[in-house]
Amino acid sequence: MTQNDEPDSVRELVDIPAVEVISRAAVMLMSSAAEKLGLSDPDPENSPHRDLDEARRVITALAGLVTSSVEYLGPHAGPIRDGLKSLQKAFREASAHPDEPGKGPGEKLTGPVY
């Protein structure tokens, strides 16, 4: 397929603004964390996809992305930060032995979440 044969919906990565790339990456990490917390299931505690170890890793990666790029996110920063905080709280609620405030996933980067 040549460049002229590609559908109009395909965009070259070079043409996508940085804020959009960062926002898309954040949304992907949020979605992954939610899945790994079992939040897409009607009964998250018994979700076959629940994996708190994996959720911790994804939430920490999201915290790193958000913390390091918040100055570039403009109006997207608030909703992305809120999503991160919600996932951090959901992780704490899902944990049998919750981490101390400041010790949860990504909290070293974002500060304690209560």
Buried (B, 14 or more C-beta within 10 A) or exposed (E): EEEEEEEEEEEEEEEEEEBEEBBEBBBEBBBBBBBBBBBEBEEBEEBEBBBBEBBBBBBBBBBBBBBEBBEEBEEBBEEBBEBBBBBBEBBBEBBEEEBEEEEBBBBBBBEEBE
